[in-house]
């Protein structure tokens, strides 16, 4: 069953009624509905009554101009794209309108085909911009919550009162401050003139003064985090730092110890680490959801993302055991590939429905548009990386999204990369993607059998696929077949 395709709607503002009707008729032939207004007031009233995908506006009108309408729309409908048309073109006017945020500019007269192409392109770019804006808004909300949690973490840490001990060269305690009294549950008079090792038995378990002294002699200081006990038997975590105290001549005559009770700090840290993991998972889920949009629009791709990630992981596991790939393909690479492989076609959210959902093969022009999904996907993830910084997830996702249609012989797209110029993750996903395309039913073809698909792919060894990588795929292709069958069931 085909998804319902909702036509685009354009608002035309032109005081020449007949010309406006001609434009509306031309747009209608391209499946774009339109409403005509002949002055700014009626255009504003129409805009307030229903949403539009694009505005096509003359600049020079009686009374108020198209630029006046543009200024109104910028204030009230900032995401609404404008295309300006005029019979009195000037470079200054064109530059001014584009600087203010207009999407494009056409000088009369112009062929209707030019307007249709402009409208389709403007609507596509506007939809991509809105989708990206919504995605970034979701990510910003997550990151703002994380920053609030980190401020709590900092406040808890900075509010701690340090414990302080002073010891002589023999390890006798000379002084203990109130902070340490509070931490340990021992008063200063119970500690002064007693050897530090009493704390090893009763408070700071497992550490001896001689060990501390030897370590300071070698490294200049001693730092360690210890499990500690209060007098009542309650456990806590002590972060200890010992350093020598020297006189003017550099002779050591005592030791200082700064001790922090970091129990709450470690508890909050653990919670924040978990929160960070949840934040990362949420970010990835938002991006993965964008990849899902393309799959949901095409009812023929059943379980495509799940199969691609499963195929990719199996091939990566096999590569990990080979001399050529074992250094690059480790457990981290495989786990990251499994999470990012589904992003390969994320750019298809920017492909028009009439192409993505076409009932049959694409013609040359449609295929060129379809090929832009690799660049659209790359730019979408790149904009997220610019906003929020580099992550391994985004880095590999960018490689896969941009390069999974490159070919080993350099005849792929969009960059024409060749050989090892193609990122390994993208090469792996390319094998998985081609296998799934061959073994899956499409409107224009039946599903190939496993063996028929392998025979077809063998013709591309050294052309589409790197020979050594493809040979490893052939050796483990039975695993691909089992995965395919499991999803069929």
Buried (B, 14 or more C-beta within 10 A) or exposed (E): EEEEEEEBBBBBBBBBEEBBBBBBEBBEEBBBBBBBBBBBEEBBEBBEEEEBBBBBBBBEBEEBBBBBBBEBBBEEBEEBBBBBBBEEBEEEBBEBBBEEBBBBBBBEEEEBEEBBEBBBBBBBBBBBBEBBEEBBEBBEEBBEEBEEBEEEBEEBBEEBEBBBBBBBEEBBBBBBBEBBBEBBBBEBEBBEEEEBBBBBEBBBBEBBBEEBBEBBEEEEEBEBEBEBBBEEEEEBBBBBBBBBEEEEEEEBEBBBBBBBBBBBBEEBBEEBEEBEEEBBEBBBEBBBEBBBEBBEBBEEBEBBBBBBBBBBBBBBBBBBEEEEBEEEBEEEBBEBBBBBBBBBBBBBBBBBBEBBBBEEEBEEEBEEBBBBBBBBBBBBBBBBBEEBEEBBBBBBBBBBBBBBBBBBBBEBBBBEBBEEEBBBBBBBBBBBBBBBBBBBEBEEEEBBEBEEBBEEBEEBBEBBBBEBBBEBBEEEBEBBBEBBEEBEE
